[in-house]
Structure formats: C-alpha cells, structure tokens
Amino acid sequence: MKLILNTKKNNHVSMDIATELEEAILSDQNSAAIAASLKEGASSKTYGIWLRFERYAPEFFKRAVAALRVKLATGGQDYFNVLMEPNWRKCFPHVLYPGRKSVYLFDAWSVHHEMISEFVQTHHLSHVFVSSSQAAVMLKDMSGSAAFSWVPEGVDSSKYRYSHYDEKNIDVLELGRKYDAYHEQIVIALEDDGRVHLYEKTKGKLIFPTGEDLIDGLARTKISICVPSNITHPDRAGDIETMTVRYLQSMVSKCLIVGHAPKEMVELFGYNPVVEIDMEKPAQQIREILENFTDYIPLIEKNYTETLAHHGWSNRWQQMHAIMQSSD
C-alpha cells in the first residue's frame, strides 16, 4: 500500500492530527505502507483540469471514466489518503491509477455529503473511513455504497504530556469556537474569582498557534471545555454529533473535561468520561468543580488510562487494516 503523504508545509494544529495518523500507518510493518507523495502544485493542476473536464463535458466525462476503468481494471497499487476535509486535490492523480483507493476523512459534515458521495461513486473508492458514526450511516444511505465505515478519531499519546495537578496553572480552557450560551454564563464568574481562563477573544485568532503551544497549554490545564460541533458549528455540522480529537488530547494531557459527551463517545468508552454541563447553574457548577478539583482526579486518571489503552491512532489503524483485509 502506498500512503499519499501530506506534503504541504502547514503549522496549523489540525494538520498535526493528520500527521499523527500517517505516522501510525507508516509504523505498522504489517500494512506494508510506503511513503509516496506528489508535489502539491502538480496535484492541484491535475485536479483543476479534471474538474473542468467534468463540468463542461459531463457526458463525455462519464464515458471516458468508464473506459479508463476498463483499461485499468487489473494490476496496480493500493493507495491510501488521509484527508482533513473533502479536498480531493490530494487524491490526484493517484485516484486515476489502477488498484484500490481508500481514504480516511475527518470532517465529513452534512453540507458535504452529496459531493462526497458523488466522488466516491465516480472513482470507485474501495474504502472511505469517516470519523463520525452518524456520517457513515448517512453516506451509506445516500450512496447505497458499502464503502463507508466509521472509525473514530484517535490520538498519539507519545506526543502529549501533562503537568502535575499542583502545577497546572490554567484553570479553564475553551479551545476553538466557543459554546457562546455557556461561555457567557461562566466568563464573568471566573474573572471575578481571579481564575486563569483562556478562550478565543478575537474570532479566528488561535489561542495556541502551533502544535507545540497546544501541547504545552493542554498540559497546564485543569478543565478543558469540550462540546461537539453540532452545538458550536451547527451551520457546518448539521445534526452530526461526534467525538473529535480535542476530547482525546485533553484526556492524555490529564485535563478534566467539562462539556457534553457525544453518544458515540459514551458507547466507545463504556461510561461517560465527561462532566456534563449544567446549563441551569453553569457558573456555580464551574466554581464548585474548581474548588473541589481533587475529587475529580480518579475520573481524570481513568480517562487517561482508557485513552492510552484503546483510543490511539495505532488502534484505529488496526481497525481500518482489518476492514480492508476482510474485503480481500
């Protein structure tokens, strides 16, 4: 199998997540994964030509694709792509080569489902692993394809660290877009109490601009607020409630998670690893948790141990590898 690596240099923390999965794939000797890459510019040009071909000559495009599939029906390599979003440029030109093509797709939000379904059917992708259980079901139903499988996000715990509980000097951390209704209820209370509360004060300006900054910040955090995207980004996520890597990063950094646990996360862990927000008295709740923080250390330690044992990217790759082997 050839893993098509992300070659574009990008310090954004989201790309670090994709890199963690790629490293897990490449470290598995049984997968026979080989790094294979194409320069970003060449891939984009190929994709641009392909899009124009599809848009302005759709019938000819369909016949040409069908003929190409027949011609390349045998032989070839297996290719695997890790995509942060359905940006298909990275799949070109490898998606046109003979062999099986598979992808892991992080952000399979509802607004993209039609486009994802069309691409998968047009190019006969063998396996599409998505990070949301709901998205996997929706895409199967929409496309009628068995290619879609749910594989949750994971984490490489070796890349993270944690400070001793007595040395954690960030009381509350809200990463990314805030759950505004909740934030407005706690911000004044935490300020009045002199607590260290970090959140996005200017839209789009990251609290921790680099991966290393994020790792250091999480290590020093007591409470990490984690709420699924269907609450914080409803225009993008729609009704999809899914566990993101932020939950797992917080756990391996020994933060207490306050927020809301998606249903699929409770099923994965076998218990609710999150202290659910009490929207009737959010300020009182966050104050009580901070005042009695040591009472939550057993839960933090349980989450840490559980994540290390079952929710690493190596676990996720084993799951994907088993699914691909079962279809041989």
C-alpha positions as CSV (number, residue, x, y, z in Angstrom):
1,M,0.0,0.0,0.0
2,K,1.2,3.5,-0.8
3,L,0.3,6.2,1.7
4,I,0.0,9.6,-0.1
5,L,1.6,11.9,2.4
6,N,0.6,15.5,3.1
7,T,3.5,17.3,1.5
8,K,2.3,20.9,2.0
9,K,4.0,22.6,4.9
10,N,1.4,23.8,7.4
11,N,1.9,24.6,11.1
12,H,-1.8,24.6,11.8
13,V,-2.7,22.3,14.6
14,S,-5.2,20.4,12.5
15,M,-2.5,19.2,10.2
16,D,-0.7,17.8,13.1
17,I,-3.6,15.4,13.7
18,A,-3.4,14.1,10.1
19,T,0.3,13.6,10.6
20,E,-0.3,11.5,13.7
21,L,-2.4,9.1,11.7
22,E,0.0,9.0,8.8
23,E,2.8,8.1,11.2
24,A,0.7,5.4,12.8
25,I,0.1,3.9,9.3
26,L,3.8,4.0,8.4
27,S,4.9,2.5,11.7
28,D,2.9,-0.7,11.1
29,Q,5.1,-3.1,9.3
30,N,2.2,-5.5,8.6
31,S,0.5,-2.8,6.5
32,A,3.4,-2.6,4.0
33,A,2.7,1.1,3.8
34,I,5.2,3.0,1.7
35,A,5.5,6.8,1.7
36,A,4.6,8.1,-1.8
37,S,4.0,11.8,-2.5
38,L,3.3,14.2,-5.3
39,K,4.1,17.8,-5.1
40,E,1.1,19.9,-4.1
41,G,1.3,22.1,-7.2
42,A,1.2,19.1,-9.6
43,S,-1.7,17.6,-7.7
44,S,-3.7,20.8,-7.8
45,K,-3.1,21.3,-11.5
46,T,-4.2,17.7,-12.3
47,Y,-7.3,18.2,-10.2
48,G,-8.2,21.5,-11.8
49,I,-8.0,20.0,-15.3
50,W,-10.2,17.1,-14.2
51,L,-12.8,19.4,-12.7
52,R,-13.1,21.5,-15.9
53,F,-13.4,18.2,-17.9
54,E,-16.2,17.0,-15.7
55,R,-18.0,20.4,-15.5
56,Y,-18.0,21.3,-19.2
57,A,-18.3,17.9,-20.9
58,P,-20.2,15.7,-18.4
59,E,-21.4,13.0,-20.8
60,F,-18.1,12.6,-22.4
61,F,-16.5,12.7,-18.9
62,K,-18.7,9.7,-17.8
63,R,-17.8,7.7,-20.9
64,A,-14.1,8.5,-20.6
65,V,-14.1,7.5,-16.9
66,A,-15.9,4.2,-17.7
67,A,-13.4,3.4,-20.5
68,L,-10.5,4.3,-18.2
69,R,-11.8,1.9,-15.5
70,V,-12.0,-0.9,-18.0
71,K,-8.5,-0.3,-19.3
72,L,-7.0,-0.1,-15.8
73,A,-9.1,-2.9,-14.3
74,T,-6.2,-5.2,-13.3
75,G,-2.9,-4.7,-11.5
76,G,-1.8,-1.6,-9.8
77,Q,-1.1,-0.5,-6.3
78,D,-3.3,0.1,-3.3
79,Y,-3.4,3.8,-2.3
80,F,-4.4,5.4,1.0
81,N,-5.1,9.1,1.7
82,V,-5.6,11.0,4.9
83,L,-7.9,14.0,4.3
84,M,-8.8,16.7,6.9
85,E,-11.7,17.7,4.7
86,P,-13.1,16.6,1.3
87,N,-10.4,18.4,-0.6
88,W,-9.8,15.9,-3.4
89,R,-6.7,17.6,-4.9
90,K,-4.6,15.4,-2.7
91,C,-6.1,12.3,-4.4
92,F,-4.9,13.3,-7.8
93,P,-3.6,11.8,-10.0
94,H,-3.4,8.6,-7.9
95,V,-7.2,8.2,-7.9
96,L,-6.9,7.5,-11.6
97,Y,-4.4,4.7,-11.2
98,P,-5.2,1.0,-11.1
99,G,-5.6,-0.6,-7.8
100,R,-7.7,0.0,-4.7
101,K,-8.1,3.6,-3.4
102,S,-9.1,4.3,0.2
103,V,-9.3,7.4,2.4
104,Y,-9.7,8.5,6.0
105,L,-11.8,11.6,6.1
106,F,-12.0,13.7,9.3
107,D,-14.7,16.3,8.5
108,A,-17.5,14.5,6.7
109,W,-20.1,17.1,7.6
110,S,-23.6,17.1,6.3
111,V,-23.1,20.0,3.9
112,H,-20.5,17.9,2.0
113,H,-22.3,14.6,1.8
114,E,-23.6,14.9,-1.7
115,M,-20.2,15.9,-3.0
116,I,-18.5,13.1,-1.1
117,S,-21.0,10.5,-2.3
118,E,-20.5,11.6,-6.0
119,F,-16.7,11.5,-5.8
120,V,-16.7,8.1,-4.1
121,Q,-19.0,6.6,-6.7
122,T,-17.3,8.2,-9.7
123,H,-13.9,7.0,-8.7
124,H,-14.9,3.7,-7.2
125,L,-13.1,4.2,-3.9
126,S,-12.8,0.9,-2.1
127,H,-13.0,2.2,1.5
128,V,-13.9,5.5,3.0
129,F,-13.4,5.7,6.7
130,V,-15.1,8.7,8.4
131,S,-14.7,9.9,11.9
132,S,-18.5,10.2,12.7
133,S,-20.8,7.2,13.2
134,Q,-23.8,9.2,12.0
135,A,-22.0,10.4,8.9
136,A,-21.1,6.8,8.0
137,V,-24.8,5.8,8.2
138,M,-26.0,8.9,6.2
139,L,-23.4,8.4,3.5
140,K,-24.2,4.7,3.1
141,D,-27.9,5.5,2.8
142,M,-27.3,8.3,0.3
143,S,-24.9,6.5,-1.9
144,G,-26.1,2.9,-1.5
145,S,-22.4,2.1,-1.2
146,A,-20.8,-0.3,1.4
147,A,-17.5,1.6,1.1
148,F,-18.2,3.8,4.1
149,S,-17.1,2.7,7.6
150,W,-16.9,4.5,10.9
151,V,-13.5,4.7,12.5
152,P,-13.3,7.3,15.3
153,E,-10.6,9.9,15.7
154,G,-7.6,8.8,17.7
155,V,-4.5,10.4,19.4
156,D,-0.8,9.7,19.6
157,S,-0.3,9.9,23.3
158,S,3.5,10.0,22.9
159,K,3.3,13.5,21.5
160,Y,1.5,14.9,24.6
161,R,2.4,15.5,28.2
162,Y,0.9,16.6,31.4
163,S,1.9,18.7,34.4
164,H,1.4,17.6,37.9
165,Y,-2.0,18.6,39.2
166,D,-0.5,21.1,41.6
167,E,1.4,22.7,38.8
168,K,-1.5,23.2,36.4
169,N,-1.9,27.0,36.1
170,I,-4.7,27.3,33.5
171,D,-8.0,26.9,35.3
172,V,-10.3,26.7,32.4
173,L,-9.6,26.4,28.6
174,E,-12.1,26.9,25.8
175,L,-10.3,25.9,22.5
176,G,-11.7,26.9,19.1
177,R,-15.2,28.3,18.6
178,K,-16.9,28.8,22.0
179,Y,-20.3,27.5,23.1
180,D,-21.5,31.1,23.4
181,A,-24.5,30.4,25.6
182,Y,-22.3,28.6,28.1
183,H,-19.3,30.9,27.8
184,E,-21.4,34.0,28.6
185,Q,-22.5,32.3,31.8
186,I,-19.1,31.5,33.2
187,V,-16.7,34.2,31.9
188,I,-17.7,36.9,34.5
189,A,-17.7,34.4,37.4
190,L,-14.2,33.1,36.5
191,E,-12.9,36.7,36.1
192,D,-14.4,37.7,39.5
193,D,-12.7,34.8,41.1
194,G,-9.3,35.6,39.6
195,R,-9.2,32.4,37.7
196,V,-7.0,31.9,34.6
197,H,-9.5,31.4,31.8
198,L,-8.3,31.1,28.2
199,Y,-10.6,31.4,25.2
200,E,-10.7,32.9,21.7
201,K,-11.1,36.7,22.3
202,T,-10.7,37.6,18.6
203,K,-12.6,35.4,16.1
204,G,-10.1,33.3,14.1
205,K,-7.1,34.1,16.3
206,L,-5.8,30.8,17.8
207,I,-5.1,30.6,21.5
208,F,-2.2,28.2,20.7
209,P,-1.0,28.9,17.1
210,T,1.4,26.0,16.9
211,G,1.2,22.3,17.8
212,E,3.8,22.7,20.5
213,D,1.9,25.6,22.0
214,L,-1.2,23.5,22.1
215,I,0.6,20.6,23.8
216,D,2.1,22.9,26.4
217,G,-1.2,24.6,27.1
218,L,-3.2,21.4,27.5
219,A,-0.5,20.0,29.8
220,R,-1.0,23.1,32.1
221,T,-4.9,23.0,32.0
222,K,-7.2,21.8,34.8
223,I,-10.5,22.0,32.9
224,S,-10.9,21.6,29.2
225,I,-14.4,22.6,27.8
226,C,-15.3,20.2,25.0
227,V,-18.7,20.5,23.2
228,P,-19.4,18.7,19.9
229,S,-19.6,20.7,16.6
230,N,-23.3,20.4,16.1
231,I,-23.6,22.7,19.1
232,T,-20.8,25.1,18.3
233,H,-20.8,24.9,14.5
234,P,-24.4,24.0,13.6
235,D,-24.2,25.6,10.2
236,R,-21.4,23.2,9.2
237,A,-22.0,20.1,11.3
238,G,-25.8,20.0,11.0
239,D,-27.2,17.2,13.2
240,I,-23.9,15.3,13.3
241,E,-22.8,14.9,16.9
242,T,-19.3,13.3,17.0
243,M,-16.2,12.9,19.2
244,T,-13.4,15.0,18.0
245,V,-9.7,14.6,18.8
246,R,-9.9,17.5,21.2
247,Y,-11.5,15.2,23.8
248,L,-8.7,12.7,23.5
249,Q,-6.0,15.3,23.5
250,S,-7.5,16.7,26.7
251,M,-7.5,13.2,28.3
252,V,-3.9,12.3,27.5
253,S,-3.0,15.8,29.0
254,K,-4.8,14.8,32.2
255,C,-7.4,17.6,31.9
256,L,-10.9,17.2,33.3
257,I,-13.4,17.5,30.5
258,V,-16.5,19.6,31.2
259,G,-19.0,19.8,28.3
260,H,-21.1,17.2,26.5
261,A,-20.2,13.7,25.5
262,P,-21.5,12.6,22.1
263,K,-23.5,9.4,22.3
264,E,-20.9,7.5,20.2
265,M,-18.2,8.5,22.8
266,V,-20.1,7.1,25.7
267,E,-20.5,3.9,23.7
268,L,-16.8,3.8,22.9
269,F,-15.7,4.3,26.5
270,G,-18.4,2.2,28.1
271,Y,-19.1,5.1,30.5
272,N,-19.5,8.9,30.3
273,P,-16.0,10.4,30.6
274,V,-17.3,14.0,30.6
275,V,-18.7,16.1,33.4
276,E,-21.9,17.2,31.7
277,I,-22.6,21.0,31.7
278,D,-25.4,22.1,34.0
279,M,-27.0,24.9,32.0
280,E,-29.3,25.8,34.8
281,K,-26.4,26.9,37.0
282,P,-23.2,26.9,34.9
283,A,-21.2,29.5,36.9
284,Q,-22.0,27.7,40.2
285,Q,-21.0,24.4,38.7
286,I,-17.7,25.5,37.3
287,R,-16.8,27.2,40.6
288,E,-17.7,24.1,42.6
289,I,-15.6,21.9,40.3
290,L,-12.6,24.1,40.7
291,E,-13.0,24.3,44.4
292,N,-13.2,20.5,44.7
293,F,-10.9,19.7,41.8
294,T,-9.1,16.8,43.6
295,D,-12.4,14.9,43.8
296,Y,-12.2,14.5,40.0
297,I,-8.7,13.1,39.8
298,P,-9.9,9.5,39.8
299,L,-12.1,10.3,36.7
300,I,-9.2,12.1,35.0
301,E,-6.8,9.1,35.7
302,K,-9.4,6.6,34.4
303,N,-9.9,8.6,31.2
304,Y,-6.1,8.8,30.8
305,T,-5.6,5.1,31.2
306,E,-8.6,4.2,28.9
307,T,-7.4,6.5,26.1
308,L,-3.9,5.1,26.2
309,A,-5.1,1.6,26.0
310,H,-7.9,1.8,23.4
311,H,-8.0,5.2,21.6
312,G,-4.6,5.7,20.0
313,W,-4.1,6.1,16.3
314,S,-2.4,2.7,16.2
315,N,-5.7,1.2,17.5
316,R,-7.6,3.0,14.7
317,W,-5.2,1.9,12.0
318,Q,-5.6,-1.8,13.2
319,Q,-9.3,-1.4,12.8
320,M,-9.0,0.0,9.3
321,H,-6.5,-2.6,8.3
322,A,-8.8,-5.4,9.4
323,I,-11.7,-3.9,7.5
324,M,-9.6,-3.7,4.3
325,Q,-8.3,-7.2,4.7
326,S,-11.8,-8.6,5.3
327,S,-12.8,-7.4,1.8
328,D,-9.9,-9.0,0.0
